[in-house]
Amino acid sequence: MSCVYLYRGVRMESSREFIPDPELGLLEQVQEVLRYYNYAYRTEQSYCAWIIRFLNFYDSPQEPAQMGITEVEEYLHYLQEHENASTSTQRQALNAISFLFQRVLGIELTAIAPSRSKRHLKLPTVLTQEEVSQLLSQLRGQHLLMAQLLYGCGLGLMECIRLRVKDIVFAEGHVFVNAGKGGYDRTVPLPRLITDQLQAQVSRVIQLHKEDIVEGYGEVYLPQAVAFKYPLAAMDVNWQFLFPASKISSDPRSGKRRRHHVMESGLQKAIKTATSRTNIEKHVTCHTLRHSYATHLLEQGTHLHLLQKLLGHKDVKTTEIYTHLMKKNVHDVQSPLDTLTEEQG
C-alpha cells in the first residue's frame, strides 16, 4: 500500500504496509508497528528508549514530524562528541530513530552514516583451548551444556537461549540458528561430543511439555508470521524452547500464560562464578566463548569467508578482527617454495 504524506511542504510517498492508530500516543504507535513486524521484545525496549532519548535531547521538543535529517545528525554528533559513543552505539540509536521516521511517521530519511568513533579498536577477549577446558570443567548440568553450545557452535548468548527443539537436527548433525546474528538464518555443525546430552535435554523438554498440557498450558511464544501460517505450532513440542524456564509466566505483550525460555542472567552468573574458580586472569563473558570459537577455527585453517557464514556476519570485515587474535603470525608461515623443496628432497 502506497501512502502520500506532506512533509515540510513536500509530497512524499511511503510504501508502508502498516499504518499505526493515530489516536495512540507516539510511543504506543511505535510499539504497535514493532509488534506488527514481529520485532523482538528486547528490540522494542531498546528502540523506545532511544526514541525517548532523542526527543528529550532538545530543550523545546518539537513535533517529531517537524524534525528531520538535521536533528538526527545533530543528535548522533552529540553522542560521539559528548558521550564518546562507539560507532555501534550510534548505529543502534540511528536504527531506532530511522524506524520512528520511516515506519511510524512515514518520513523518508536520506542515508545517514554514524560518525566514526575516536575510540581505538578494542580486540575481544579470547581464551586458549586450555582455558576453555578449565572453564567448562567448573560448570555442571544445563549451564555446562549451554556453554558447550556457545563454544562448540559459536552461538551468541541469546541465540543459545532461544534455541527450540526443532533447531537441533540430529540426523544431519547441525544446529539451525533462526534469525540469529544480524537477523540471518544459518546452520552450524553440531559437536558430536554433546549429542547424547542434547538428546537427553530434548527428552526432558518433551516430558515437561506433556505435564504442561495436563495442567492446561503447553503453548509457546511464536513469531507472528509463524503463528499466522501454522496456528497449531504453538502447541507442537518441536517449537518448544530447548532450555525452558522453570515456571509458567505471563507474556509481557499479550498477557498469555506460557512457558518461556530461561533467563540469560542464569548462564551469565554461572560463567562468572566458574571463571572465578579457575586461574584465568581475563574478563570472561558468555560472548568470550563465541570469540574463542572463531579464533580457534581460524587457527585450525578455516577459510575466513566460511567462518563469516558460521558466525552470521553480514560483512567479512567484522570477521577479520579475529585474524588479529590468532596465535599464528607471519613468522610461523612457511614459504611454499620451502615446502616444494622439502617434497622434492
C-alpha positions, -999 to 999 in steps of 0.1 A, spaced: 0 0 0 14 34 -10 5 64 11 12 101 4 24 124 32 31 162 33 64 168 49 77 204 52 57 212 21 70 183 0 47 155 -11 64 121 -2 53 86 -9 59 58 15 55 21 8 45 13 44 23 -17 47 10 -9 81 -3 24 95 -5 28 133 -36 41 150 -32 79 150 -53 81 182 -25 64 201 4 82 217 37 83 198 54 55 217 23 34 216 23 38 178 60 28 177 51 -3 198 22 -11 175 43 -11 144 72 -30 160 48 -57 171 31 -58 137 65 -65 121 74 -90 148 104 -73 163 118 -89 194 106 -76 228 142 -65 236 144 -46 203 111 -29 213 125 -18 246 157 -6 230 140 14 202 116 30 226 144 40 250 165 56 221 135 74 207 127 89 242 164 100 245 163 115 210 131 135 217 143 146 251 176 158 236 160 191 226 152 217 253 120 227 235 108 194 220 93 198 185 67 176 170 86 146 156 70 152 122 87 186 121 121 171 126 144 156 100 179 148 89 194 179 106 181 169 140 192 133 136 227 142 126 230 167 154 220 141 179 244 115 165 272 141 166 263 148 203 266 110 211 300 108 196 315 141 209 300 143 244 292 107 253 321 91 234 296 67 219 311 40 197 300 36 161 280 5 171 261 25 197 254 53 173 241 28 148 217 14 174 204 49 180 201 56 143 182 24 137 157 33 163 153 69 151 150 58 115 123 34 124 104 62 141 106 84 110 102 58 82 79 31 97 58 52 121 57 87 107 61 77 70 90 102 65 119 90 44 154 99 56 183 100 32 213 79 41 229 89 74 261 73 85 272 72 121 303 93 129 334 73 131 343 69 168 375 82 181 380 51 202 408 27 193 397 -7 181 393 -29 211 401 -65 204 377 -90 221 389 -113 248 398 -148 237 406 -179 257 431 -206 248 418 -241 244 433 -250 277 415 -221 294 382 -232 277 387 -266 292 393 -251 326 362 -230 324 339 -259 312 353 -281 340 337 -258 366 302 -259 351 275 -285 356 242 -296 342 223 -273 319 248 -245 322 276 -267 311 255 -278 280 247 -242 271 283 -231 275 294 -261 253 270 -248 226 284 -213 228 319 -225 223 312 -256 201 288 -238 177 299 -201 180 265 -191 193 257 -157 209 241 -158 243 206 -151 231 210 -174 201 216 -202 226 188 -191 250 163 -190 221 170 -224 206 140 -246 200 137 -284 199 134 -284 161 167 -264 158 188 -294 168 189 -316 137 205 -348 149 201 -367 117 221 -342 97 244 -332 125 238 -295 126 222 -267 146 198 -243 129 201 -207 142 169 -189 134 172 -151 128 204 -150 147 233 -126 144 223 -98 120 188 -112 116 200 -140 93 193 -177 95 223 -200 94 234 -236 102 264 -247 121 279 -281 127 266 -300 158 295 -310 181 295 -348 184 307 -346 220 274 -332 232 250 -352 211 239 -375 239 234 -346 263 213 -327 238 191 -358 232 186 -361 270 177 -324 271 152 -328 244 136 -358 263 133 -336 294 116 -309 273 91 -334 258 82 -347 293 78 -311 307 56 -302 277 33 -332 284 30 -321 320 22 -285 309 -6 -298 287 -21 -317 315 -21 -285 336 -39 -266 308 -9 -249 293 16 -261 267 15 -231 244 48 -214 235 55 -180 220 59 -179 183 69 -152 158 37 -136 144 43 -148 109 48 -184 121 17 -182 143 -4 -170 114 8 -196 90 9 -225 114 -18 -218 140 -13 -252 158 25 -249 160 24 -231 194 13 -265 210 38 -285 190 67 -299 211 91 -292 182 86 -254 187 92 -256 225 123 -239 238 153 -262 242 160 -245 275 126 -238 291 120 -217 321 113 -235 354 79 -218 358 50 -206 336 49 -168 332 28 -141 316 38 -128 282 47 -90 287 29 -82 254 -2 -104 252 -6 -114 289 -9 -151 279 4 -176 304 32 -196 288 65 -213 295 92 -191 280 129 -198 278 153 -194 307 167 -160 316 201 -153 302 213 -140 336 215 -175 349 242 -186 324 259 -152 328 263 -157 365 273 -193 361 301 -183 337 313 -156 361 313 -180 390 331 -207 370 358 -183 359 365 -172 395 372 -208 403 400 -211 378 433 -193 374 421 -174 343 430 -138 347 408 -124 319 374 -107 318 353 -137 306 317 -134 295 294 -157 275 304 -139 243 341 -148 251 333 -184 241 320 -172 207 351 -152 202 372 -182 212 353 -204 188 360 -180 159 397 -176 167 404 -213 172 387 -222 139 409 -197 121 440 -211 138 429 -246 125 428 -233 89 391 -224 84 387 -201 55 377 -165 65 346 -165 43 334 -198 57 339 -185 92 319 -154 82 289 -177 73 293 -198 105 292 -166 126 264 -150 107 284 -118 99 270 -96 72 304 -81 64 336 -101 62 354 -71 78 336 -79 110 351 -114 109 386 -102 100 391 -89 136 398 -125 146 429 -126 124 444 -102 149 438 -126 177 454 -157 162 485 -172 178 500 -178 144 517 -148 129 539 -141 99 569 -157 115 551 -190 116 542 -191 79 563 -213 58 571 -203 22 555 -226 -4 589 -227 -21 604 -243 11 576 -268 11 582 -276 -25 619 -281 -19 612 -305 10 588 -326 -11 614 -329 -39 641 -338 -14 
